[in-house]
């Protein structure tokens, strides 16, 4: 049986095709400099050339490894500290001002210090990504756990939930939409910081590809790097949603019901 395509997916595909067709027409119209704004067909040829020699794959896997490594550290610590601060008032009183102060410092401001502390190896890049990922995860987890519905808490307590059982079976499931939102935001943050992190002496990576292409005035290869970053972001977001749907089927079903209800509302 042929699976019916989601109308929103078809709309997204149509929008992407229109965008790239307009870009191709603009680049070939002579209204802009085709060297400064190469056509998508030119970018695809450049990407294919890099794929044939294996260069693009090396940059892609190096960047993905750094992004996922930093995301794992930052997201894991963000969830742990967010839950701990929301559940332990004394810990929250001691650490909340410090965390909020550090949250105001962007990860890019730590680039020189990261190089001084960890050198130009992988550790400095993972540190920068983890720093940027930590705070969106922490703030969403903290708010979700702190603002657990009192009705849910009382219902859990009436059924005998105490201590870690209350946390595991009542509080965390109630905070799950906030935690998932924080993790999803953090994925995009990891890719944004990745480019800056790879400017600290990397020999491979999409950010390195963009920087080297700029030095030799290969604008087409710079666009290859930009499109690869966009595809990485879109692909990781799709994979994240797929994993959430497989690991937490009830969450995905509830979300689909809400979307169907919004579409049916006049």
N, C-alpha and C positions, 0 to 999 in steps of 0.2 A: 504494500500500500504506500502511495506517495504521501509523504508528510506535508501538510499544509504550511506554507511559509507565513511567518508572522508579518502582519502588515507594517509594523514599525521597522522590522528589518528591511523590508522592501523600500520603505521611505528613506531609510538611512543609506541604502545602496544607491538609490536614485540621486540623493543629495551629493554623495561622494562622486558619482559619475558626472553630474553637472559641474561640480567644482573643478575637477581635473580637465573636463572639456573646455571650460571657460579659461582656465590657466593656459592650456595648450594654444587656444585661439589668441589669447592676449600676447603670449610670447612670440607667436609667429606673425602677428599683425604688423610688426614694425613700430608700434606705438611705444614699446619699451625696448631697452637694450637686451637682446637675447642672451648675451654673455652674463649679465648681471641677474637676469631672471630666466634661466634655462627652462625649456619646455619639459613637461613630464616625460615625454618620449626620450629626450636627451638624458634626463636623470636616470631613467630605467636602463638605458644603454650603459651608462657609467656604472650603475649598480651591478649589471650583468658582467661587466669587465672585472670588477673587483671580486665578484663571486667566482669567476673562472680561475683566478689565481689564488683563491682561498683567503684573501685579505679581509673581505667583509665578514666572513664567518669568524675569523680570529677576533676582530673588534667586537662583534656581537656577543660572543660567548664570554669574553673578558668583562664586558659591561654588565651582562646579566648576572655573572657570578658575584661581582662587587655589589650590585644593587640588592640581590637577594640576601647576601651575607649581612650587609648593613641593615636591611629591613628586618631580618630575623632578630638581630641584637636589639635594635631600637624598639621594635614592636613588643618583643617579649618583656623587656624591662618596663616599657610604658604600661602594659597591662598589669604587671605585678605591682608596680608602685601605685597605679591608679586604684586598684582594688584595696591595697593596704591602707592608703591614705583615706579612702572613703569609709573604711570599716574601723579604723583605729583613730579616734579623735586626737589623742595625744601626739601620735606620729604626724597627723595632719597639721596640728598646731605648730610643731617644730619645723616642718619641711615646706609647708605651703608657700610662705613668702619667698623662700629660696628658689623653689621650682618656678614660680611665676617670674622671678627676676631673670633666671636663666632662659626662660621661654622667650623673653624679649630679645635675646641675642641671636641673630640669624646664623645659620651654619656657615655661611660664606665668610663671616667675620673670623671664624676659627681656622681658615685655610693657612695663614702664616704660622699660627701656633701648632697646628697639626703637623706641619712639615718640621718644625723645630722639635716637637715631642717625639714623633714616630718616624721621621725621615720621609723619603719619597716613595716608600714601598706601599704594599697593599693595606697595611694597618691604618695609615693616615686617611686613606680613601674610605675604608669601612667605618672609621670613627666619624667622619663628616656625615656620611649617609645615616648612620645610626643616630647621631645627634638630631638631625632634621626629622627623622621618623618618630623619635621618642615622644615629642610633645603633642602632635595631633592624636597619637594613640592614648597618651596619658590623659589628656583633658576629656576626651570622649568616654574613656573608661571610668574616670573619676565621677563625671556627671551622671553617667548611667547607673553606677552602683550607689552613689549618694542619694539619688532621687528615686530609688526603688519605691514602688507604690506601697503605701502603708496597708492597703487592703490585701495585697499579696503577702506582705510580711505577717499580718494578723492571721490570714488563712493558713500560712505555713506553720505558724506557731500553734494554732489550734489543732493541727494534725501531728504535733510533736516535733517539728523541725527546730533544732537548736544548733548553735555553733556552726561547725563546718557543714552540717546538713542544710542549714538555712542558707548558707553562702552558695553551696553547690547546686541546690535544687530549687531555690527561690530567687535569690538575689542575682546570680549570674545569668540565668535564663531571662530574667526581666530586663537586665542591662544589655543583653546581647545585641539588640539593634544599634545601640550607641557604640558598642565595641566594634561591630562589623563596619559601621560608618567610619570610625577612626582608622581602622586598618585599611579600608579602601582609599581614604584620603592619603594615608601614609605611603601607599604604593606609588601614587603619582609624585609625592614629595621626594621619594627615593630616586626616581628617574630624573627629576629636576636638579637635585643636588649632585647626581652622578656626573654630569658634564663638568661642573666646577671642580669636583674632586679629581677628575681625570686630567685636569690642567696642572696638577701638582707633580708632574714628572712621570706620567704613565707612558708605557711603550706600546700599549694596545688599548683599545676601547673606542667607543663611538665619539666621545668627546675629543680624544686624541686625533681621530680621523678628521673631525671638523677643524681642529686647530692646524693640523698639517696642511689640509687643503687650502686654508686661508693663506698660509705662508707662500704657497706656490700658485695662488690665484686660480684654484680649481673650484669655481662656484658650483659646478654641477656635482662634484663630490661632496661639497658642503651640504647641498640639498639631499644627497643620499643619506648623509648622517642624520639630518633633521627628520627625514621620512622614516628612517629606521627607529629613531627615538619615538616617533608617533606610533608606529606599528607596535613597538615594544609596550608602550603604555596601553594601547587598545587591547593587545593580546593578553597582557597580564590581568587587566580588568575583567576580560571575558573568562579567563581561567579561574580567577578568584570567585566570580559569581557561580561558575560551574562547580567548584569545590564546595562552596557554601550550600548549593542545592543538593549535592550528594551527601555531605556530612550532616547537614541539618535540613532534611526534607520538609519538616513541618514549617520551617522559616520560609523556604522558597514557596511552598504552597500558599501560605498566608499572604505573602507579597503578591503572588499572582492573582489571588482573589481580590485584593485591594485595587490592583491595576484594572481588573475586569470591571469592578464596581465603578471606578472613575470613568472608564470608557462608556459605560452604559448610562451614566448620569447625563441628562440633557444639559 
